[in-house]
Amino acid sequence: MLFRSAKVIDLWTGKSFNIMRTYGRNHADCETLTAEDTKIMKQIWGSQWNWNRRPVIIITGEKRIAASMAGMPHAGLDSKPANVTVSGRSTGYGRGVNLDTIKGNNMDGHFDVHFLNSRTHGTNKVNASHQNAVKQAAGKK
């Protein structure tokens, strides 16, 4: 699923925030646009970053798309330039390319948004937990 910027609506709370797709081939690697968007996202995930998947609706243009989102920013540092090699990337990702493009949003790195049949980067396989959340967002479960 291709999109650049979008609005996320969490199915369980009705809360929404804005994101931008900054990386990703197998699924969308995204970042919040502002510190306020990050605050809302973190509230939705119980005020703690975690890998829990949630059913969400992605609104981009006129399209509403069922999706699954994990609430764990990773693989980046807000304090360093994007796309350069850095050490100590968020969530234990260590040394590598800084996958944090949007600066000043109070988030280190990016988070994952999966769609129907999207795959993980590491295993290149469809993730059942994400697919269950996509089905919930689509009203199929």
N, C-alpha and C positions, 0 to 999 in steps of 0.2 A: 504494500500500500504506500503510495507516494503522497506526501504532503509536506509543506514547508512550515507553516504555522497553523495552530489549531486551538480550539477550546476543548478542555477535558471536563466531562461531567461524571462525577462518581455516582454510580447507581445506588449505593446504599445510603448515602447522606444527602444527595442532591447538590452538594457543593461543587463549584467549578473554578477552574484556573486556566491560564494560558500557557502554551508550550510551543517550542520550535523543534523540529526534527533537525538534528545537527550531524548525525552519523547514522550508520547502520545499513546493512544490505538484507540480512535475513529477517530482521525486525527493525523497528524504528528506535534509534537511540535519541532520546530527547532531553531537553532542558527547559526549566521554567523560564519565563521571560523576565520576571522581576522578583525582588525580595518578597513582595506581597503575595505573588503566586506561589513562591516556595513556602511561605507561612501557611497558606491554605492547604497546599499539598501535604505538608507535614501534619497538620491537624487531622486530615482525613485518615492518615496512617497512625493515629493514636499518639501524636506528638513525638514519635520515635521513628527514625528511618528503619525500615525492615524489608525483607524480600517477599513479604506476603503479596499475593496477586489479588487484584480487585477487578470486578467488571466495571468497565467505563464505556462511555460513548465519546467518540472523537468527532468534533464538528469542524469541518474545514470547507469553506465556501458554503454551498447549499447541501453538502453531503453530511449524513450522520452515519458513523461507522461503529459497529460493535467491536470492542477491543478488551484487552487485559493489560493491566499495568502493574509493575512491581514498584514498590516505594523505597528503593535503595539507590541513592546516587553512588556512582563508582567510577573508577579509572580516570579521575581528574583532580585538578587543584584550581580553585577560583583565583588564587593569588598569583598564578603563573600564566605566561602566554600560552594560548592554544596551539596545538600541533607541533610542539617542541618536546624533546625528550626530557623528562623530569624524574626525580626520585620521590618516593613516598606518596604515590597517587592514592586517592581515597579508597576505603574499604579493603585495604590490604593488597591493592593491585601493584604496589612496588614501582620499579623503574619501567618507563615506557612512554609512549606518546601521550601528552596531556589532552585528554578528550573532554575538555571543558572550554566551550566556546563563548558562552554568554557570561560576561563578568558582572560582578556586583549583585548577583541574584541570591546570595547567601547559600549557594549549593556548590559542593565540590564534585564535579563530574556530571554524568548523565544518568538517566534511568531508562528502563526498557518498556516499550509498548509493543505488544504482540497482537496480531490479527489472525483471522482464520487461516490455519495451516502455515503460519510463519514458524521459523526455526530459530534455534539458539545459535550464537556465533561459535561457541566452543565445540559442540557436538554435531552441529548441522542437522539436528533432529527436532521434530515437533515436540513441544513440551505439553504434557497432558494437563498440568495445573493451569497453564495459560489458556489452553483450549477450552477447559471447563468454564473459566471466567468469561471467555469470548462468547460461549454459548449462553451463559447467564445474561450477558449484556444484550444478546440478540433475542432474548425471551424464549430460548429453546430448552431451558433447563429449569 
